Each structure stands twice: as C-alpha cells, then as structure tokens.
C-alpha cells in the first residue's frame, strides 16, 4: 500500500511540474518583439527598463507575482524600478500576457 501511495505522489509531482514549466523562449521572444517590449527591455541587461531576469528575481517566490506582473504589463507602472514609468500595454492580448508572466515567474529562462 505504501508503494502505491508513493507512486501516485511521484506521478502527481511530475504532472504538477509539467504544468508549471516555463513557456518556450522562442514563443516569448516573438510576443516581446511584436509588442515592442524589447525597445525598453532585454533579457539579461537593463535598457530603459529593467532586465527581465531582474524582474523575475524581484518577484521570485511571491504568491501574488503573476497578478502583480499582469497588472504592471497591462496597466503600466511607475516607481517600481526607478523614476522612468512603464507605459500601459493595452494592445497585448491577455493570452500573450499570461505567456510572458508565466515565463517571468519561471525565472525568465532563455
């Protein structure tokens, strides 16, 4: 009985990990490109705005990270990473925001 419980637990762990896997970077890069995000951000260095790796690190382990990041992407933000405000991104779809946020929450892997 204990062995079957262990097997079930491991199976659920694997399924759970797959559900939280980062989106493919090529897909994320396409979204960032078509929405002009890369004009102000880069993955690993500050441009006008912070590097995506910095954003991911700042929100790592925060329970509300996805909600906060979604709000900042869609509605813009000010004073989060310095004096330069981030304008709202009203043209990006909710599905694309979710993909980018999932990538950021996963640590912005590339």
Rosetta blueprint (number, residue, H / E / L):
1 X L
2 X H
3 X H
4 X H
5 X H
6 X H
7 X H
8 X H
9 X H
10 X H
11 X H
12 X H
13 X H
14 X H
15 X H
16 X H
17 X H
18 X H
19 X H
20 X L
21 X L
22 X L
23 X L
24 X L
25 X H
26 X H
27 X H
28 X H
29 X H
30 X H
31 X H
32 X H
33 X H
34 X H
35 X L
36 X L
37 X H
38 X H
39 X H
40 X L
41 X E
42 X L
43 X L
44 X L
45 X L
46 X E
47 X L
48 X L
49 X L
50 X L
51 X L
52 X H
53 X H
54 X H
55 X H
56 X H
57 X H
58 X H
59 X H
60 X L
61 X L
62 X L
63 X L
64 X L
65 X H
66 X H
67 X H
68 X H
69 X H
70 X H
71 X H
72 X H
73 X H
74 X H
75 X H
76 X L
77 X E
78 X L
79 X L
80 X L
81 X L
82 X L
83 X L
84 X L
85 X L
86 X E
87 X L
88 X L
89 X L
90 X L
91 X L
92 X L
93 X L
94 X H
95 X H
96 X H
97 X H
98 X H
99 X H
100 X H
101 X H
102 X H
103 X H
104 X H
105 X H
106 X L
107 X L
108 X L
109 X L
110 X L
